[in-house]
């Protein structure tokens, strides 16, 4: 299991193990932190999903060079440009302005369709009516694509929906019972993709 501060993919909604990681180039100058919800532009690459209108492709879980070397083992200036910072809450890579054509650093993404994640709210669940209940919709926090905006909790369709956690009506992440901000969700506004 992934243990980032942001989105933590756990399993598929039918209980199967997670789908294979999908690798793609990071957009020039994009900043991605492991645990981010990300979107894909087929022409430019991956970048954070940072708008409520963005469809979710998946969740960032790893970085590697175009030669397949994990970024934490790579040499700056040789294997990659840009800035790579390791952190217990999720490593961050800031892509160089020519990443798409030069070093082509890639992000590994767990595709969102049908995947249940532990998600981090930006405020305690229940602050907004219904945000502590299963079936509540949320949008991404536009200032941090690792979090959901608790104040967007609604009964109308949005990017994510809360799903059963510790109980059939309670979305609390069973792996984080003491947390007031961690719930189980799945993305409902997702990007289509082809893994062939």
C-alpha positions in Angstrom: 0.0 0.0 0.0 1.1 3.5 -0.7 1.5 5.8 2.3 1.6 9.4 0.9 0.0 12.4 2.5 -2.2 12.7 -0.6 -4.3 10.1 -2.4 -3.4 6.5 -1.4 -4.7 3.9 -4.0 -5.9 0.8 -2.0 -7.9 -1.5 -4.3 -10.4 -1.7 -7.0 -14.1 -1.3 -6.2 -14.7 -5.0 -6.7 -12.0 -5.9 -4.3 -9.2 -6.8 -6.8 -5.7 -5.7 -6.5 -4.7 -2.4 -8.1 -4.3 -2.1 -11.9 -0.8 -1.9 -13.3 1.1 1.4 -13.1 0.8 3.5 -16.3 4.0 5.5 -17.1 4.0 8.8 -18.9 6.2 11.8 -19.4 5.7 14.8 -17.1 4.6 18.1 -18.8 7.3 20.8 -19.1 7.6 22.8 -15.9 4.9 20.8 -14.1 5.3 20.1 -10.4 4.0 16.6 -9.3 4.1 15.2 -5.8 3.5 11.5 -5.1 -0.1 11.2 -4.0 -1.3 13.9 -6.4 -4.4 13.4 -8.5 -3.2 13.9 -12.1 -4.6 14.6 -15.5 -3.1 13.7 -18.9 -2.8 15.9 -22.0 -1.7 13.4 -24.8 0.2 16.2 -26.5 2.2 17.5 -23.4 2.1 14.9 -20.7 1.0 14.5 -17.0 0.4 17.4 -14.7 -1.6 17.9 -11.4 -5.4 18.0 -11.6 -5.8 21.4 -10.1 -9.2 22.6 -11.3 -12.7 21.4 -10.4 -13.4 20.9 -14.2 -10.4 18.5 -14.6 -11.1 14.9 -15.2 -8.9 12.6 -13.2 -6.6 10.2 -15.0 -5.1 8.7 -11.9 -2.8 9.0 -8.9 0.9 9.7 -9.0 2.8 6.8 -7.2 6.4 6.8 -8.6 9.0 8.7 -10.7 11.6 7.3 -13.1 14.0 8.4 -15.8 13.4 7.6 -19.5 15.9 4.7 -19.1 13.8 3.3 -16.2 16.0 4.3 -13.3 14.0 5.3 -10.2 14.5 9.0 -9.6 15.8 8.5 -6.1 18.7 6.5 -7.6 19.3 8.9 -10.5 22.0 11.6 -10.8 20.8 15.2 -11.2 22.0 16.8 -14.4 22.9 13.5 -15.9 19.7 11.3 -15.7 17.3 14.2 -15.0 17.0 18.0 -15.0 14.6 19.9 -12.9 14.3 19.5 -9.1 13.6 16.3 -7.2 12.9 16.4 -3.5 12.4 13.3 -1.3 9.9 13.5 1.5 8.2 11.0 3.8 4.8 12.6 2.9 5.5 12.1 -0.9 8.5 12.9 -3.1 8.1 15.9 -5.4 9.5 16.5 -8.9 9.5 19.9 -10.6 10.1 19.2 -14.3 12.5 21.2 -16.4 11.1 23.5 -19.0 12.2 21.0 -21.7 11.4 17.8 -20.0 9.1 16.5 -22.8 12.0 16.6 -25.3 15.1 16.3 -23.3 15.3 14.1 -20.1 11.7 12.9 -20.3 11.3 12.1 -16.7 8.1 10.0 -16.2 5.5 9.6 -13.5 4.0 6.3 -12.6 0.2 6.6 -12.2 -2.4 4.2 -10.9 -5.4 4.8 -13.3 -8.4 6.2 -11.5 -11.4 4.3 -13.0 -12.8 1.8 -10.4 -10.0 2.5 -7.9 -10.8 3.1 -4.2 -8.4 5.6 -2.5 -7.8 6.9 0.9 -8.1 10.6 0.4 -7.2 13.6 2.5 -9.7 16.4 3.1 -8.5 19.9 3.7 -10.7 20.2 6.8 -12.3 17.8 9.3 -15.0 15.7 7.9 -18.4 16.8 9.0 -17.4 20.5 8.9 -19.6 20.8 5.8 -23.0 19.0 6.2 -22.7 15.5 4.7 -19.0 15.4 4.2 -18.8 12.6 6.8 -21.3 10.4 5.0 -21.0 7.9 2.2 -22.3 9.1 -1.2 -21.1 12.7 -0.7 -19.4 14.3 -3.7 -16.2 16.4 -3.6 -13.9 18.4 -5.9 -10.1 18.6 -5.8 -8.6 21.4 -3.7 -7.4 23.7 -6.4 -4.4 24.8 -4.4 -3.2 21.3 -3.6 -4.0 18.3 -5.9 -3.2 15.9 -3.0 -6.4 16.9 -1.2 -10.1 17.2 -1.5 -11.9 20.5 -0.8 -14.1 19.6 2.2 -16.2 22.7 1.6 -17.3 21.4 -1.8 -19.2 18.5 -0.2 -22.4 18.2 -2.1 -25.1 15.7 -3.2 -24.6 16.6 -6.9 -22.0 15.0 -9.1 -18.4 16.2 -8.7 -15.0 14.7 -9.3 -15.0 12.2 -6.4 -17.6 10.4 -4.3 -17.1 9.0 -0.8 -17.6 5.2 -0.4 -18.0 2.9 2.6 -15.0 2.8 5.0 -15.4 1.7 8.6 -19.1 1.2 8.0 -21.8 1.2 5.3 -22.6 4.8 5.9 -19.2 6.0 7.2 -16.4 6.8 4.7 -13.7 7.0 7.4 -10.6 5.1 6.2 -10.3 2.0 8.4 -6.5 2.2 8.2 -6.6 5.7 9.8 -9.3 5.5 12.4 -7.9 8.4 14.4 -7.9 10.8 11.5 -10.6 13.4 11.2 -9.6 14.2 7.6 -9.0 10.9 5.8 -11.9 9.1 4.0 -12.3 6.5 1.2 -13.3 7.8 -2.2 -13.4 6.9 -5.9 -13.1 9.3 -8.8 -16.3 9.6 -10.8 -15.1 12.2 -13.3 -12.3 10.3 -15.0 -10.3 10.5 -18.2 -10.6 7.7 -20.7 -7.3 6.0 -21.5 -5.9 3.2 -23.6 -3.3 0.9 -22.2 -2.5 -0.8 -25.4 
